[in-house]
Amino acid sequence: MLLSTATGRPMSIRFWTDGKLEVAVNVAGQSSAVYSGSNLPPFLVIGSSHSCDVVLDSPDVPPRAFCVCLDPRNRLWGAMLVRRSSRAKIGFRRVDIDNGLKLGNYQIQFNLDSTNLDSAADRVHDEQSRCVIKWRTGDRSQTQRLRPNRPVMLGRDIPSQVLVDHASVSTAHCALVFDGQQLWVLDAGSTNKIRTIAGSARTLRINDRDVFAVGRVQFKTAIHSKLVPQAEFEQVQHKLDEYERSSKELELQQRAYAIRLDELRAEQDAWIQRREALNEEIQQRVSALESREATAAQQYDEWEQLVAQRTEELAALQTTLQERESKIRTLEKEWNERQAGEERHWQEVANEVKLHKLQLRQQQAQIQRENELSVVQRIRTQRELREREERLNDREKDLIRREIQIEAAFRRLPRDVSNPETENVLPSDSIADSTLLSANDFGDILNRAINQDEQ
C-alpha cells in the first residue's frame, strides 16, 4: 500500500481564501496524514493514478476516483469522477467533514480549519450576481447558468453536470466555480487541457465577455452584477480584510497577554512558595548553628584540658628521648669502632685472596705451557712414526719386488734332476710364465722378507 501526494506547484489565490485543509487516510485502524497545507492548489483529485494529487495505491480505487473543491466561503465540495451505478448521485455535493469519505478499503477524513466567510454581504452578492456560459457543438448552441459559489463539473459524460458532446472533451474535463465576480475554470487532469488566448494553464480566471477553450470547444462568458462597481467593492473588501486582520491580531495579542499574565501569576506563586521554603530553611539552619555553637564551646573546654595533659606528657617524653639519645650516641661510637676493626680484618682477607689468585694464575700458566709442550712432542712423535711407517712400507715394497725378481730368476734356471729341492719346479718357456706365482708362494715370500727385515 502506498500513500503519497503529487508534487504539483502550490497556488495561492483568492479561491482558496486563507483556509487550511488536511486529508487523512485511515487503513486498518492506522491513520496517516498524506496532504496538508495552507496554500493549496484550487482542485484536489484523489485516486490510484500517479497524476492525482492524493495517490492511493490499491486495486479497489479507480485511477481518478474523487475530486475536492473549496468555494470562497471555505465550504468543501466533492464529486465522484467514476459512476458506481445508474442510481448513484453525480456532480459536486457538499462533503460531510464529520463522516468523511470511503474509497475501497480507505477511510478519508477532511479537516478544514478556516474562518466562515458566509456573511450577509456575500448572500446579497449571491442573489444579485449571475454567470452564463455559451458554447456550440456542431449546429447546436447551448447555454448554462452557473450559481454563485456552487462548483459544477464539465465533461463529455456522467459524472459531469455540464455535458459537452465533443470528442476532445474528457469525461470529467474541468470544474467551474463562479465566486460572484469572476469565473474560475479548474483543470481536472484532462487530456486536452483548458486554455485561453494567453495559453493553457491548470487554473484560469475568466472575466466578463472572455473566451476560453475546453479541448476544441470554445466557451463565451457573460457575468452580470447589480452591485457597486468592482473598484469600490474591492476597496471595501480590502478595508474589511484589514479590519479583520487587525481584529485577529488584537485578539491574538490579548490571548498572548492573558497567557503571559497567567505565567507571571504562576511565577509569583512559585516565588512566594520558594520564599516561604527559604525562610523555613533559614530558621532551621539558625537553630542548627546555635546548637553547633554550644557543642563547639564544650568541645573547646575539653580541648584545652587535653592540651594541658598532652603538654605534660610531651615534657616527660622529651626527657626520655634525651636519655635515649645519649645511649644511642654511645652505641654508635662502639659500633663505629667495631665496624673499623671488621673492615681491617676483611681487607687482610682480601689481600690474601688476591695473593692466592695470583699463585693460581701462575700455576695455570705453567700447566698450560707444559700441556702445549706435550702436545708439540706428541705431534712430533706422531710425525716421526708416520715417516718411519712410510719408510717401512717402501722397504717392504722393495723387498717384495726383489723377492719376486729372485723367484723369477730361480724359475729361469735349468732344473737339476739330482737335486731333490728342484724336483718339483716346472720348466718355464717365457718370462711371463715364470712371474706367475700362486697366492701361497707370495705369502711365503712376504713372510721371509719380513723376517729378514726384523733381523
C-alpha positions in Angstrom: 0.0 0.0 0.0 1.4 3.4 -1.0 0.2 6.8 0.3 1.6 9.8 -1.4 0.8 13.2 -2.9 1.6 14.6 -6.3 4.4 17.2 -6.3 2.5 20.0 -8.2 3.2 23.7 -7.8 1.0 25.1 -5.0 -1.1 28.1 -5.9 -2.2 30.9 -3.6 -5.3 32.5 -5.0 -8.5 34.1 -3.6 -10.5 31.0 -4.5 -9.0 29.1 -1.5 -9.2 32.0 0.9 -6.9 31.5 4.0 -8.2 28.1 4.9 -6.1 25.0 5.8 -7.2 21.6 4.5 -5.8 18.3 5.8 -6.6 15.0 4.2 -6.1 11.9 6.4 -6.3 8.3 5.3 -7.3 5.5 7.7 -6.4 1.9 6.9 -6.8 -1.0 9.4 -7.0 1.4 12.3 -3.8 3.3 11.4 -4.1 6.9 10.4 -1.7 8.7 8.2 -1.9 12.3 7.1 -1.0 12.4 3.4 -1.9 16.0 2.4 -2.0 19.3 4.4 -1.2 22.9 3.8 -2.5 26.5 3.8 -1.5 27.4 0.2 -3.3 24.6 -1.6 -4.0 24.1 -5.3 -7.5 25.0 -6.2 -8.5 21.5 -7.1 -7.6 18.1 -5.5 -8.0 14.8 -7.3 -7.9 11.5 -5.3 -7.3 8.2 -6.9 -4.8 5.4 -7.7 -3.2 7.2 -10.6 0.1 8.9 -10.0 -1.2 12.0 -11.8 -3.6 12.6 -8.8 -2.9 15.0 -6.0 -3.5 12.3 -3.4 -2.4 8.8 -4.5 -4.0 5.6 -3.0 -2.1 2.6 -4.3 -4.9 0.0 -4.3 -6.6 -2.1 -7.0 -10.0 -1.2 -5.4 -9.6 2.5 -6.1 -10.1 3.8 -9.6 -7.3 5.8 -11.3 -9.3 9.1 -10.8 -11.9 8.4 -8.2 -12.8 11.7 -6.4 -12.2 15.4 -6.6 -12.4 18.1 -3.9 -13.1 21.8 -4.3 -13.4 24.8 -1.9 -15.6 27.8 -2.6 -14.9 31.3 -1.4 -16.8 30.7 1.8 -14.4 27.8 2.6 -17.1 25.2 2.1 -15.9 21.8 0.9 -17.4 20.3 -2.3 -16.7 16.9 -3.7 -17.6 14.9 -6.8 -17.2 11.3 -7.8 -15.3 11.0 -11.1 -16.5 7.4 -11.7 -20.2 6.5 -11.6 -20.7 3.3 -9.5 -24.3 2.6 -10.5 -27.1 4.2 -12.6 -28.8 5.5 -9.5 -25.7 7.0 -7.9 -25.6 10.7 -7.3 -23.4 12.7 -9.7 -21.7 16.1 -9.8 -20.4 18.2 -6.9 -22.0 17.8 -3.5 -21.3 19.2 -0.1 -18.8 17.0 1.7 -19.7 15.9 5.2 -16.5 16.7 7.1 -17.6 14.7 10.2 -18.2 11.4 8.3 -15.6 11.8 5.6 -15.5 9.5 2.5 -14.9 5.8 2.0 -13.0 4.6 -1.1 -12.3 0.9 -1.2 -10.6 -0.1 2.0 -9.6 3.6 2.7 -11.5 5.9 5.0 -10.6 9.5 4.1 -11.2 12.3 6.6 -11.2 16.0 5.7 -10.2 18.6 8.4 -10.9 22.2 7.4 -9.7 24.9 9.8 -10.7 28.3 8.5 -12.9 31.4 9.1 -16.5 31.1 7.9 -17.0 33.8 5.3 -20.7 33.3 4.8 -21.7 36.8 5.7 -24.8 38.9 4.8 -22.9 40.8 2.2 -21.9 37.5 0.5 -25.6 36.3 0.5 -26.7 39.6 -1.1 -23.9 39.3 -3.6 -25.0 35.8 -4.4 -28.6 36.8 -5.0 -27.7 39.7 -7.4 -24.9 38.0 -9.4 -25.1 35.5 -12.2 -22.8 33.9 -14.8 -23.8 32.4 -18.1 -21.6 30.3 -20.4 -22.4 29.6 -24.0 -20.8 27.1 -26.4 -21.5 25.5 -29.8 -21.1 21.8 -30.8 -21.9 21.1 -34.5 -25.0 23.0 -35.4 -26.4 23.3 -31.9 -25.7 26.1 -29.4 -26.1 25.6 -25.7 -26.1 27.8 -22.6 -25.7 27.1 -18.9 -26.3 29.4 -16.0 -23.9 28.9 -13.0 -25.0 29.5 -9.4 -22.6 31.6 -7.3 -20.3 29.6 -5.0 -21.5 26.3 -6.3 -18.9 24.2 -8.3 -20.0 22.1 -11.2 -18.2 19.5 -13.3 -17.9 20.0 -17.1 -17.2 17.0 -19.3 -18.4 14.7 -22.0 -20.3 12.2 -19.9 -21.5 11.4 -16.4 -20.5 12.2 -13.6 -20.1 15.7 -15.1 -23.1 18.1 -14.5 -22.5 20.2 -17.6 -22.3 17.8 -20.6 -20.5 18.8 -23.8 -20.8 16.3 -26.6 -17.4 16.5 -28.2 -14.6 14.0 -28.7 -11.9 16.4 -27.5 -13.6 16.9 -24.1 -12.7 14.3 -21.4 -15.3 12.5 -19.3 -14.6 14.8 -16.3 -12.7 17.6 -18.0 -12.8 20.6 -15.7 -14.6 22.2 -12.7 -16.4 25.6 -13.0 -16.8 27.8 -10.0 -18.4 31.3 -10.0 -17.4 33.3 -6.9 -19.9 36.2 -7.6 -17.4 38.3 -9.6 -15.3 36.0 -11.7 -15.5 32.5 -13.2 -12.8 30.0 -12.2 -12.0 27.1 -14.5 -10.1 24.3 -12.9 -8.5 21.5 -14.9 -9.4 18.0 -13.6 -6.4 16.3 -15.2 -7.9 16.2 -18.7 -6.2 15.1 -21.9 -6.6 18.2 -24.0 -6.4 20.7 -21.1 -8.0 24.2 -20.9 -6.7 27.3 -22.5 -7.2 31.0 -23.3 -5.7 33.3 -25.8 -2.7 33.7 -23.5 -2.1 29.9 -23.4 -3.0 26.8 -21.4 -2.9 26.5 -17.6 -4.3 24.4 -14.9 -6.3 27.3 -13.4 -8.0 30.1 -15.4 -9.6 33.2 -14.1 -12.3 34.3 -16.6 -13.9 37.8 -16.6 -17.0 39.1 -18.3 -17.1 38.5 -22.1 -13.9 36.5 -22.0 -13.5 33.4 -24.2 -11.8 30.1 -23.1 -11.5 26.7 -24.8 -12.1 23.2 -23.4 -10.5 20.8 -25.7 -11.5 22.2 -29.1 -14.8 23.7 -27.9 -14.9 27.5 -27.3 -17.0 29.0 -24.5 -18.2 32.6 -24.1 -18.8 34.1 -20.7 -21.4 36.7 -19.6 -21.2 37.9 -16.0 -23.9 40.3 -14.7 -23.9 42.0 -11.3 -26.2 44.8 -9.9 -23.8 45.7 -7.0 -21.4 48.6 -6.7 -18.6 48.9 -9.2 -15.7 46.4 -8.9 -13.2 49.0 -7.8 -15.4 50.2 -4.9 -16.2 46.7 -3.9 -12.5 45.7 -3.8 -11.8 48.8 -1.7 -14.5 47.9 0.8 -13.3 44.3 0.7 -9.8 45.4 1.3 -10.8 47.5 4.3 -12.8 44.6 5.7 -9.9 42.3 5.3 -7.6 44.8 7.1 -10.1 45.3 9.9 -10.5 41.5 10.2 -6.7 41.1 10.3 -6.3 43.9 12.9 -9.1 42.3 15.0 -7.4 38.9 14.7 -4.0 40.5 15.7 -5.7 42.2 18.6 -7.3 39.0 19.7 -4.0 37.2 19.4 -2.2 39.9 21.4 -5.0 39.7 24.0 -4.6 36.0 24.2 -0.8 36.3 24.4 -1.1 38.9 27.2 -3.6 36.7 29.1 -1.2 33.8 28.7 1.7 35.9 29.9 -0.3 37.2 32.8 -1.1 33.6 33.8 2.5 32.7 33.5 3.5 35.7 35.7 1.0 34.8 38.3 2.2 31.3 38.3 5.8 32.5 38.6 4.7 34.8 41.5 3.1 31.9 43.3 6.2 29.9 42.7 8.4 32.7 44.1 6.1 33.0 47.2 6.3 29.3 47.8 10.1 29.5 47.3 10.4 32.4 49.7 8.5 30.6 52.4 10.5 27.5 51.9 13.7 29.6 52.1 12.6 31.3 55.4 11.8 27.9 57.0 15.1 26.6 55.8 16.9 29.7 57.3 15.2 29.2 60.6 16.2 25.5 60.7 19.8 26.4 59.8 19.9 29.1 62.6 18.7 26.7 65.2 21.2 24.1 63.9 24.0 26.7 64.1 23.1 27.6 67.7 23.2 24.0 68.8 26.5 23.6 67.0 27.9 26.7 68.7 27.1 25.3 72.2 28.6 22.0 71.2 31.7 23.8 69.9 32.2 25.7 73.2 32.0 22.5 75.2 34.4 20.8 72.8 36.8 23.8 73.2 37.0 23.4 77.0 37.7 19.7 76.6 40.3 20.5 74.1 42.1 22.9 76.5 42.2 20.2 79.2 43.5 17.7 76.7 46.2 20.2 75.5 47.5 20.7 79.1 47.6 17.0 79.7 49.4 16.4 76.4 51.9 19.1 77.2 52.9 17.3 80.4 53.2 14.1 78.6 55.4 15.7 75.9 57.8 17.1 78.6 58.2 13.6 80.1 58.7 12.1 76.7 61.3 14.8 75.8 63.4 13.8 78.9 63.2 10.2 78.0 64.2 11.0 74.4 67.3 12.9 75.6 68.4 9.9 77.7 67.9 7.5 74.8 69.8 9.9 72.6 72.9 9.8 74.8 72.7 5.9 74.9 72.4 5.9 71.1 75.5 8.1 70.7 77.5 5.7 72.9 76.3 2.7 71.0 77.0 4.4 67.7 80.6 5.1 68.8 81.1 1.4 69.8 79.6 0.3 66.5 81.9 2.6 64.5 85.0 1.1 66.3 83.8 -2.4 65.7 83.0 -1.6 62.1 86.5 -0.2 61.6 88.1 -3.4 63.0 86.0 -5.6 60.8 86.9 -3.6 57.8 90.7 -4.0 58.5 90.1 -7.8 59.0 88.3 -8.1 55.7 90.9 -6.0 54.0 93.6 -8.5 55.1 91.5 -11.4 53.9 91.1 -9.7 50.6 94.8 -9.3 50.2 95.4 -13.0 51.0 92.8 -14.0 48.4 94.4 -11.8 45.8 97.8 -13.4 46.6 96.3 -16.9 46.3 94.6 -16.0 43.0 97.9 -14.7 41.6 99.7 -18.0 42.5 96.8 -20.0 40.9 97.2 -18.0 37.7 100.9 -18.7 37.6 100.4 -22.4 38.2 97.7 -22.5 35.5 100.0 -20.7 33.1 102.8 -23.2 33.8 100.5 -26.2 33.4 99.3 -24.7 30.1 102.9 -24.3 28.9 103.6 -27.9 29.8 100.5 -29.1 28.0 101.5 -27.2 25.0 105.0 -28.8 25.1 103.5 -32.2 25.5 101.1 -31.6 22.6 104.0 -30.4 20.4 106.1 -33.5 21.5 103.1 -35.8 20.7 102.7 -34.2 17.3 106.4 -34.7 16.6 106.3 -38.3 17.7 103.3 -39.0 15.5 105.0 -37.4 12.6 108.2 -39.5 13.2 106.0 -42.6 13.5 104.3 -41.8 10.2 107.6 -41.2 8.5 109.0 -44.5 9.8 105.9 -46.3 8.8 106.3 -44.8 5.3 109.9 -45.9 5.2 109.0 -49.4 6.3 106.3 -49.6 3.6 108.8 -48.5 1.0 111.3 -51.1 2.2 108.7 -53.8 2.3 107.7 -53.0 -1.3 111.4 -53.1 -2.3 111.8 -56.5 -0.6 108.7 -57.9 -2.3 110.0 -56.6 -5.6 113.4 -58.2 -5.0 111.8 -61.4 -3.9 109.7 -61.5 -7.0 112.8 -61.0 -9.1 114.6 -63.7 -7.3 111.8 -66.2 -7.8 111.6 -65.3 -11.4 115.4 -65.8 -11.8 115.1 -69.0 -9.9 112.5 -70.3 -12.3 114.6 -69.4 -15.3 117.4 -71.6 -14.0 117.7 -75.2 -15.6 116.2 -77.9 -13.4 118.6 -80.3 -11.7 117.2 -83.7 -11.5 119.6 -84.9 -9.0 118.6 -82.1 -6.6 115.6 -83.0 -4.8 114.8 -79.4 -3.9 114.3 -78.6 -7.6 112.4 -81.7 -8.5 109.0 -80.1 -8.3 110.0 -76.9 -10.1 108.4 -76.8 -13.6 110.3 -75.5 -16.5 109.3 -72.2 -17.9 109.4 -71.3 -21.5 108.9 -67.5 -21.1 109.4 -64.7 -18.5 105.7 -64.1 -18.3 105.1 -67.7 -17.1 107.9 -67.5 -14.6 106.5 -64.4 -12.9 103.2 -66.1 -12.2 103.1 -67.0 -8.6 100.4 -68.6 -6.5 98.9 -66.9 -3.5 100.7 -69.3 -1.1 104.1 -68.7 -2.7 103.6 -65.0 -2.5 102.6 -65.2 1.2 105.7 -67.3 2.0 107.9 -64.8 0.2 106.4 -61.9 2.1 106.9 -63.7 5.5 110.5 -64.4 4.7 111.1 -60.8 3.7 109.6 -59.5 6.9 111.7 -61.9 9.0 114.8 -60.7 7.2 113.9 -57.1 7.8 113.3 -57.7 11.5 116.7 -59.4 11.7 
